[in-house]
Structures are given as structure tokens and as C-alpha cells.
Amino acid sequence: MLVGERMSKPVITVSPETSMPEAFNLMHKEHIRRLPVVDKSGMLVGIVAEADLLKASPSEGTTLSIHEMKYLLNRIVISHLMTRKVITVTEDTPIEEAARIMADHEIGGLPVMRGSEVVGIITETILFRNFLELMGARQAGIRVTAEVPNTPGELARLAQAIYEQGGNILSLGTFQGEILGKGLFTFKVEGMTQKAIEAAIQPFVDKIVDIRSTSGS
């Protein structure tokens, strides 16, 4: 799956001259927490997050009047608050690569570029939704986490065992195990009882870490 398939588009942007209250109002209206900043030619020059605006807001203990605060806030423009060195991705970036970049840099969103044009944005919220889809969180079934040897063919053998008993794997995720040479498979199955799944996979796993029925939503 690539970023271009899941990014939010068309992207909502602001200019460097946009006032702080205008940016706040736009975020509230569109239910978003960050805005790419583009100049008059459409070139990306920065990004501003809700947290940047909150940091620049007066504290509750201010002695300024409402009119004074409004006047001062209207004089603060986005160019004073935005991050200028923007980390971006392209439409053909794998979704997991975008997630890695966001985690490594501790940021919540990445503008998506097509050449010099901003064509979308990928955010942590979008990634969470993709994780839910990947793990079949909204589908009913039996959810299993099993520890398996990290050797070629183990996943195929496990899947074949479930298939032979009439089960259907709805979702599958692989994770690094705590023990070297071991991996964790988390998958969801329909068409089998919990006991039938346990019996089917027992010869192919080192340990069933967790197994439970989920209702989905």
C-alpha cells in the first residue's frame, strides 16, 4: 500500500501571511491539526501544527484585555510560527515507510509531494485507521497471537492448517518476538471454533500467547 492511496486530499493549506486566529479557525472547521504552508506560487515553504499555535497563545493568567489579546493575535502570522524545514514524502512512498519517518522524527503528519506541488497529507490518524484495517479490528472472528520459529515456511504451514479445517484468515500481522529467532503472528480467523483453531495450529507454533473471540464493530 502506498501513501498516494491513503493520503488526505485535496490538501488544505494556508499562506505565510495567514493570521494565527484564521489558522485556528480553519483547523477547527476542518477537524485537522496541521496545515502545510505554501507561498503565492504554490511552493511548500513550511508546516504549522495546532501545538505551534497553542504555544504562541496567551496563558490563562494574562493581564491583557480581550481586545488587547485579539489585536496581538491578529498580528501574529503563520510565517512566525511555522516549521520551515519540512519533511515530506511522495505518492509512491510505502505507507510503512511514512510511518517509520513519522516515528523516527516524532511528527504527526507529512505533506505528500508530486514534484514541487503539495497534493495531499498523510497523518497519524490515517495510519491508525490503516492499522485497524490491517489487524481486522472491525471484523468479528477468533483473534490469535502465537509464537513461532523465525524460519522459512512457518507462516505457509500455519495458514494451510487453518485452510484445511475450513477456516478463513481475515487479517494477519507479524511482529518481532522477545526471544531471538522467534516471531509473533497475530491473525484473525472466521469459520472455526476456538478449540478447533488451537488444535489445528498447535503442531506449527511454539506457544499460543493469546486467543480470544472478538465481535468487531
N, C-alpha and C positions, 0 to 999 in steps of 0.2 A: 504494500500500500504506500502511495506517495503523497506528499504534502498537498499537491495540487488537487487531489481527490477529496480531501477533507478540510481544507482551509476555509475560513470565513471570507465570503466575498459577496458583493463588492466591498472593498475595504473602506472604512470610514476614516478620514484624515482631517487634520487641521493645518493651518499655516503658522509660521513662526510668529505672526502678528496677532494671532487669536488670543483673547484675554483669558485669564485664569477662570473667571466665572463662566465664560462661554464654554470652555473645555469641560468644566464640571457639569454644566447643564447637559451637554451633549452626551457625556458618559452616562449620566443618569437616565436620559431619554432612551438611549440605545442599549442600556444594560451591558456596558462594556467597561473595562478597567484600564485600557491603554489605547493610545492614538498615535499612529505614525504621523510625523510632521513633514510636509512637503512644501517646497517653495513654489513660486508662480509658474515655473516651467514643469512642475510635477515631479521634480527630483527629490528623493528622500534626503532630508537633512537632519533628522532626529526622531526620537520617540519620547512620548511623555506618558507616565503611568499615574493612576489615581494616587498612589503613595507619594509621588513627587508633589502633587497638588496639596495633599494633606500636610506635608511637611512645611509648605510655604504658607499655610493658613494660620491666622492669629490664634493664640491659645485662648482657652476659656477665661483665663484670668486677665485678659487685656483690659486696659482702661479706656480704649478708644470707643467712641460712639459708633452706632450702626452706620451713620452717614460717612464717618471717617474711614471705617473699615471698607465700606463699599467703594469709596473713592480710591483707596490704596490698592485694593484687589483688582479693580478695573485697570490700574496702571501696570499691573504685572502681566507680562505677555509670555507665551509659551517658550519663546526663544531663551528666556531667562531660566527656565526650569527643565527643559528637555535634555535628554542624554544625546550627545552628538555622535559618539562612536557606536553606531547601531550594528548589532549582529543580525544578519539576515540569512535566509535560505531561499532556494529556488523551488519551483513547482515539482521538479523531478527528484527532490531530496526524499529519501525514505522516511516514513513517519517516525521510526525508531531513532533515526539519526537526529531528527529535530528534537525529540525528547531528550536524547543524550546531551545535545548542545544546551538546552534549557536547564537541565540538571547541573551540568558542569559549571555553567555561568550564573546559576541561581537567578534566572529570569523567568517571567511568566508568559512571555509571548515573543514571537519572531515575525517581522514583516516578511512577506513572500515576494520575491522579485522575478520579473521577466525582463532581463536586460536592466535598464535603468528605471523601469516602471514598477511601482508597487501594485500588485494585483490581488493581494489577499493578506491574511494574517493567520498564523497558527498559534493557539493559546493552550495553556494548561487545562482549561475546561474542555477543549476539543480532545485533548489527549486522554483525559479521564473518561470521556464518553467512548473513545475507541477502546480503552482498556476494558470497560464494561462489556462492550460488544465482543471483544476477543475472548473474554472469560465466560461468555454466555450468561451474564448476571441476570438478564431479564427472562431467561428461559427456565422452565421447570425441568427437573431431572435429578439424577444422583450425582453429587459432586464428590470427586475422589482426588486425594493427594497421595502419591505413592513415591517411595524412594527406590530408585532403580540404578543398576550399574551403568556407568557412563561409557557404554560400549556400542559399537555399530549394530543396528538391527533390533535393539531392545524395544524401541517405540513401535516398529512394524509388527513385532511379535505380540505385543500387548494389544494393539489395535485389531489384529487378526483374531485374537482370542475373544474379544468382545463381539466382533462381527459374527463369528461362528455360533455365538449364543443368542443371536438376534438383536444385539444392541446396536445403537447408533450414537456415535460420538458427536455431540453438539458443539463442543469447544475444547481447545487444548492449549495449554501453556507449559513451557519448560523453564525451570529455574535452577540456579546453582545450589547444590546441596551444601550442607555444613561440613560434610566429610569429603576429603579429596577422592576423586574418582566416582563420586555418587552424584546423581542428579535427582531433581524432583519433577515429576509430571503431575500437573493438575488438570483434570479433564471432567467434563460433564457428559453423562450418558442418559439416553432415554430408551425405553423398551425392555428394561431389565429390572429386577428387584435388587435391593442392596446385597442380599445374600448371594444372588447369582453372580453379581459383579465380583464380589470378594472371591468366590470360588474360581471364576474364570481367570482372574489376573494373578492369583496367589503364586503360581509357578514362575511368573515372569518378573516379580518385584521382590526387593529385599524386605520391604516393610510398607504396610499401608499406614500412612501417617494420620489420615483423616478421611472419613467417608460419611456423608450425610445427604438427606433429601432436601432439595430446595424448591420453593414454589415459584420462583421467578416473579415478574411483575410487568 
